[in-house]
Amino acid sequence: MLSDAVLMETPSEWAAACEVQQRFMRFGPGIETLDYSARCRQMQKLGGDFYDFAPLPGNRLALAIGDASGKGLAAALMISNVQSSLRTAAFFAGQNLAAAIEAVNRQVWGSSLADRYATLFYGVFDKASRTLRYVNAGHHAPMVLRRDGSVTWLETGGAPVGMFPDWSYEEGAIQLDPGDMVIAYTDGVVESADADGEEWGVEGFQNAVRESCAEWADDMVDGIFAAMDDFSGGRQADDATVLAMRVQ
């Protein structure tokens, strides 16, 4: 098996690869009734996390977050495959989100090593109906914080992509009202640990969301990272990504 050094020998090649990966994580034009933000903090120059926002015809917005198994270059190659496959599959599958993820799964499984896979959450928000349709492929369930303080978790979907060659995914849907916020995250957020090795966990993440009282997506993302760092003392053992979308 080739080492990372053989695959990419010069600093300029690393810099080019990093630039390409960062270009995949940029915001496109949005929808006027949505406020959204995300941040990916990687352990190395190349990482295995990604997020994406992409406008779709008919006043719709696609959002995605994913996390590849492993770290470093191998994880970066895997997650780049996932993201590029998702963009292509979403275009051809149209409004059939389950079919799009099934296509991504087949592509990733066919081009990856046996022990490589990625968790993925993919959703499409429709402005007219204020409905978020989604597929959760083995990812930590995103949290929907309602304006009344109640919480819903977005769990419907199936296995991580690349884990099984033929998997039928299920699509979920949720109605969102003005003031509701969707918050998604990757492993590195909840697995951050303090000096004693205790993990922050989903409970710590949920408490940070509730205590932030953030009205804007960018403030929510900043608040979660700040609370995570307060707990862990700034220690980070894995790539960490947070995505937030608020309906206005």
C-alpha positions as CSV (number, residue, x, y, z in Angstrom):
1,M,0.0,0.0,0.0
2,L,1.3,3.4,-0.9
3,S,2.1,5.8,1.9
4,D,0.9,9.4,2.0
5,A,4.4,10.6,1.2
6,V,4.5,8.6,-2.0
7,L,1.1,9.7,-3.1
8,M,1.9,13.4,-2.6
9,E,5.6,14.2,-2.4
10,T,5.9,18.0,-2.5
11,P,4.6,20.9,-0.4
12,S,3.0,22.4,-3.5
13,E,1.0,19.2,-4.1
14,W,-0.2,19.3,-0.5
15,A,-1.1,23.0,-0.9
16,A,-3.1,22.3,-4.1
17,A,-4.9,19.4,-2.5
18,C,-5.8,21.5,0.5
19,E,-7.1,24.3,-1.7
20,V,-9.3,21.9,-3.7
21,Q,-10.8,20.5,-0.5
22,Q,-11.5,24.0,0.9
23,R,-13.2,25.0,-2.4
24,F,-15.7,22.1,-1.9
25,M,-16.7,23.8,1.4
26,R,-17.9,27.2,0.3
27,F,-21.4,28.7,0.5
28,G,-23.3,29.4,-2.7
29,P,-26.3,31.8,-3.1
30,G,-28.9,31.1,-0.5
31,I,-32.7,31.5,0.1
32,E,-33.9,34.7,1.6
33,T,-35.9,32.9,4.3
34,L,-32.9,30.9,5.5
35,D,-29.9,31.8,7.6
36,Y,-27.2,29.2,7.6
37,S,-23.6,28.7,8.5
38,A,-21.0,26.0,9.1
39,R,-17.4,25.5,10.1
40,C,-14.9,22.6,9.7
41,R,-11.9,22.5,11.9
42,Q,-9.5,19.9,10.8
43,M,-6.7,18.1,12.7
44,Q,-4.4,18.1,9.7
45,K,-4.2,20.1,6.5
46,L,-6.4,17.5,4.8
47,G,-9.4,16.1,6.7
48,G,-12.2,13.6,6.5
49,D,-15.1,15.9,7.3
50,F,-17.1,18.1,4.9
51,Y,-20.2,20.3,4.7
52,D,-22.0,21.7,1.7
53,F,-24.8,24.1,0.8
54,A,-26.1,24.3,-2.7
55,P,-29.1,26.2,-4.2
56,L,-31.5,24.1,-6.3
57,P,-34.2,25.1,-8.7
58,G,-37.6,26.0,-7.3
59,N,-36.4,28.0,-4.3
60,R,-34.8,24.9,-2.6
61,L,-31.5,24.5,-0.8
62,A,-29.5,21.3,-0.4
63,L,-27.4,20.8,2.7
64,A,-25.0,18.0,3.5
65,I,-22.5,17.0,6.2
66,G,-20.3,14.0,6.2
67,D,-17.5,12.2,8.0
68,A,-15.2,9.6,6.5
69,S,-13.6,6.8,8.5
70,G,-9.9,7.3,9.4
71,K,-7.9,10.5,9.3
72,G,-5.5,12.4,7.1
73,L,-5.0,11.9,3.3
74,A,-7.0,8.6,3.1
75,A,-10.0,10.1,4.8
76,A,-9.7,13.3,2.6
77,L,-9.7,11.2,-0.6
78,M,-12.8,9.2,0.7
79,I,-14.8,12.3,1.6
80,S,-13.9,14.1,-1.7
81,N,-15.3,11.0,-3.5
82,V,-18.5,11.2,-1.3
83,Q,-19.0,14.9,-2.0
84,S,-18.4,14.8,-5.7
85,S,-20.6,11.7,-6.1
86,L,-23.4,13.4,-4.1
87,R,-23.4,16.4,-6.3
88,T,-23.6,14.3,-9.4
89,A,-26.2,11.9,-8.0
90,A,-28.4,14.7,-6.7
91,F,-28.5,16.3,-10.1
92,F,-29.6,13.1,-11.9
93,A,-31.9,11.8,-9.1
94,G,-33.8,15.1,-8.9
95,Q,-36.2,15.0,-6.0
96,N,-35.6,11.4,-5.1
97,L,-33.2,11.8,-2.2
98,A,-33.1,8.1,-1.4
99,A,-32.1,7.2,-4.9
100,A,-29.4,9.9,-4.8
101,I,-27.8,8.4,-1.6
102,E,-28.1,4.8,-3.0
103,A,-26.1,6.0,-6.1
104,V,-23.5,7.6,-3.8
105,N,-23.3,4.4,-1.8
106,R,-22.7,2.2,-4.9
107,Q,-20.0,4.6,-6.1
108,V,-18.2,4.8,-2.8
109,W,-18.4,1.1,-2.2
110,G,-17.0,0.3,-5.6
111,S,-14.1,2.7,-5.4
112,S,-13.0,2.3,-1.7
113,L,-11.1,-0.2,0.4
114,A,-13.1,-2.8,2.4
115,D,-12.7,-1.0,5.7
116,R,-13.5,2.5,4.4
117,Y,-16.9,4.2,4.7
118,A,-18.4,7.5,5.5
119,T,-21.4,8.8,7.4
120,L,-23.6,11.3,5.5
121,F,-26.6,13.5,6.1
122,Y,-28.2,15.0,3.0
123,G,-31.3,17.2,3.1
124,V,-33.3,19.5,0.8
125,F,-35.3,22.5,2.2
126,D,-38.2,23.7,0.2
127,K,-39.1,27.4,0.8
128,A,-42.7,27.1,-0.4
129,S,-43.7,24.3,2.0
130,R,-41.0,24.9,4.6
131,T,-40.3,21.2,4.5
132,L,-36.9,19.6,5.0
133,R,-36.7,16.2,3.3
134,Y,-33.6,14.2,4.2
135,V,-31.7,10.9,4.3
136,N,-29.4,10.1,7.2
137,A,-26.8,7.6,6.1
138,G,-25.4,6.5,9.5
139,H,-24.6,10.0,10.6
140,H,-25.1,11.4,14.1
141,A,-28.7,12.5,14.0
142,P,-28.9,16.3,13.5
143,M,-30.9,18.2,16.1
144,V,-33.9,20.4,15.3
145,L,-34.4,23.0,18.0
146,R,-37.9,24.3,17.8
147,R,-38.7,27.9,18.7
148,D,-40.7,26.6,21.7
149,G,-37.6,24.8,23.0
150,S,-38.6,21.3,22.0
151,V,-36.1,19.0,20.2
152,T,-36.5,16.6,17.3
153,W,-33.7,14.3,16.0
154,L,-33.4,13.5,12.3
155,E,-32.6,9.8,12.2
156,T,-34.4,8.3,9.1
157,G,-32.1,6.9,6.5
158,G,-29.9,3.8,6.6
159,A,-26.2,2.6,6.8
160,P,-23.1,4.7,6.1
161,V,-22.2,4.9,2.5
162,G,-19.6,2.5,1.3
163,M,-20.3,-0.1,4.0
164,F,-22.6,-2.3,2.0
165,P,-22.9,-2.6,-1.8
166,D,-26.7,-2.6,-2.1
167,W,-28.6,-0.8,0.6
168,S,-32.1,0.7,0.3
169,Y,-32.3,4.1,2.0
170,E,-35.4,5.7,3.5
171,E,-36.3,9.3,3.2
172,G,-37.6,11.3,6.1
173,A,-39.4,14.7,6.2
174,I,-40.0,17.4,8.8
175,Q,-42.0,20.6,8.7
176,L,-40.0,23.6,9.9
177,D,-41.5,26.9,11.2
178,P,-39.9,30.4,11.5
179,G,-37.5,30.3,14.4
180,D,-36.7,26.6,14.1
181,M,-33.0,25.7,13.7
182,V,-31.3,22.6,12.4
183,I,-27.9,21.8,13.9
184,A,-25.7,19.0,12.6
185,Y,-22.2,17.9,13.7
186,T,-19.5,15.2,13.2
187,D,-17.8,12.8,15.6
188,G,-15.0,15.2,16.5
189,V,-17.5,17.5,18.2
190,V,-19.0,15.0,20.7
191,E,-15.9,12.9,21.1
192,S,-13.8,15.9,22.3
193,A,-12.5,15.0,25.8
194,D,-11.3,16.7,28.9
195,A,-8.0,16.1,30.7
196,D,-9.5,13.0,32.4
197,G,-10.5,11.5,29.1
198,E,-14.2,12.1,29.6
199,E,-16.0,12.8,26.4
200,W,-18.2,15.9,25.9
201,G,-20.9,13.6,24.3
202,V,-24.3,14.3,22.7
203,E,-25.5,15.6,26.1
204,G,-22.8,18.2,26.3
205,F,-23.5,19.2,22.7
206,Q,-27.3,19.5,23.4
207,N,-26.7,21.5,26.5
208,A,-24.5,23.9,24.6
209,V,-27.2,24.4,22.0
210,R,-29.9,25.1,24.6
211,E,-27.7,27.4,26.6
212,S,-26.4,29.4,23.7
213,C,-29.8,31.2,23.0
214,A,-28.3,32.1,19.6
215,E,-30.8,33.6,17.1
216,W,-28.4,33.4,14.1
217,A,-26.8,30.3,12.6
218,D,-23.3,31.8,12.7
219,D,-23.6,32.6,16.4
220,M,-24.8,29.0,17.1
221,V,-21.8,27.5,15.3
222,D,-19.4,29.8,17.2
223,G,-21.1,29.0,20.5
224,I,-20.9,25.3,20.1
225,F,-17.2,25.4,19.3
226,A,-16.6,27.7,22.2
227,A,-18.4,25.4,24.6
228,M,-16.6,22.4,23.2
229,D,-13.2,24.1,23.7
230,D,-14.2,25.2,27.2
231,F,-14.9,21.5,28.1
232,S,-11.9,20.0,26.4
233,G,-9.3,22.8,27.2
234,G,-8.9,23.2,23.4
235,R,-7.8,19.6,22.9
236,Q,-9.0,18.0,19.7
237,A,-8.5,14.4,18.6
238,D,-10.5,14.4,15.4
239,D,-11.8,16.7,12.7
240,A,-14.8,18.7,14.0
241,T,-17.6,20.2,11.9
242,V,-20.8,22.0,12.9
243,L,-23.6,23.1,10.5
244,A,-26.6,25.2,11.4
245,M,-29.6,26.4,9.4
246,R,-32.4,28.6,10.8
247,V,-35.7,29.3,9.2
248,Q,-36.6,33.0,9.3
